[in-house]
Amino acid sequence: MIDEGINEEILYLGLTRPALWRGLPYRYVIFLAMIASLVIINIGVLYGIGIGIIGWFFGLWIFKNDYHLLNIIFLKYQYSSPNRNYKFWKANSYDPT
């Protein structure tokens, strides 16, 4: 029986995969290290290690299916400008309908 799942091209996935460190993208690992270091400096070592461990397993869970998730979020906030009419319309739309 043929697998009815999503048809994946292994070569395409291998060529577009971002640089990983222990299964997580470098951008996320650097962000997590910065947050954990700030917590270690300001609050304490145990809290920083706890944040790091929780963040690590959260990242493994999030990036299990899509390694480009963080890149998509960064691109969304980088290229989308804030709506100037938000206070008037109370929505993220220029058209009231």
C-alpha positions in Angstrom: 0.0 0.0 0.0 1.3 3.5 -0.9 1.7 5.9 2.0 -1.1 8.5 1.8 0.9 11.2 3.6 2.4 14.4 2.3 4.7 13.8 -0.7 8.1 15.2 0.5 11.1 15.7 -1.7 14.1 14.6 0.3 16.6 16.6 -1.8 14.6 19.8 -1.5 14.3 19.4 2.3 18.0 18.8 2.6 19.0 21.8 0.5 16.6 24.2 2.2 17.1 23.1 5.8 18.6 25.9 8.0 21.8 25.3 10.0 20.9 23.3 13.1 22.5 22.8 16.5 21.2 19.7 18.4 18.0 19.8 16.3 17.2 23.5 16.7 17.9 26.4 14.3 20.9 28.6 15.3 18.7 31.7 15.5 16.5 30.1 18.1 19.4 28.7 20.1 21.1 32.2 20.2 17.8 33.8 21.2 17.2 31.2 23.9 20.8 31.6 25.2 20.4 35.3 25.5 17.1 35.0 27.4 18.5 32.4 29.7 21.7 34.5 30.4 19.6 37.5 31.2 17.5 35.5 33.7 20.7 34.0 35.2 22.2 37.5 35.7 19.1 39.2 37.0 17.2 36.5 38.9 19.4 33.4 39.6 21.2 30.4 38.2 18.4 27.8 38.8 15.8 30.0 37.2 18.0 30.6 34.1 18.8 26.9 33.7 15.0 26.1 34.1 14.1 28.6 31.4 16.8 27.2 29.2 15.6 23.6 29.6 11.9 24.5 29.2 12.8 26.6 26.1 14.9 23.8 24.6 12.1 21.2 24.8 9.6 23.8 23.6 11.8 24.5 20.6 12.1 20.8 19.8 8.4 20.5 19.9 7.7 23.6 17.8 10.4 22.9 15.2 9.6 19.2 14.8 7.6 19.8 11.7 8.9 23.0 10.2 12.4 24.4 10.7 11.5 27.7 9.0 8.8 28.7 11.5 11.0 31.3 13.2 12.1 32.7 9.8 8.4 33.1 8.8 7.6 34.9 12.0 10.6 37.3 11.6 9.7 38.0 8.0 6.1 38.8 9.0 7.1 41.4 11.5 9.9 42.7 9.3 7.8 43.4 6.2 4.4 44.2 7.7 3.9 47.8 8.7 1.6 48.7 11.5 -1.8 49.9 10.5 -2.3 53.6 11.1 -6.1 53.3 11.2 -6.2 50.7 14.0 -7.4 53.2 16.7 -10.2 54.4 14.4 -11.5 51.1 13.0 -10.5 48.9 16.0 -9.3 46.3 13.5 -6.2 45.5 11.3 -8.0 46.4 8.2 -8.1 49.6 6.1 -11.7 48.8 4.9 -14.5 48.8 7.5 -16.4 46.0 5.7 
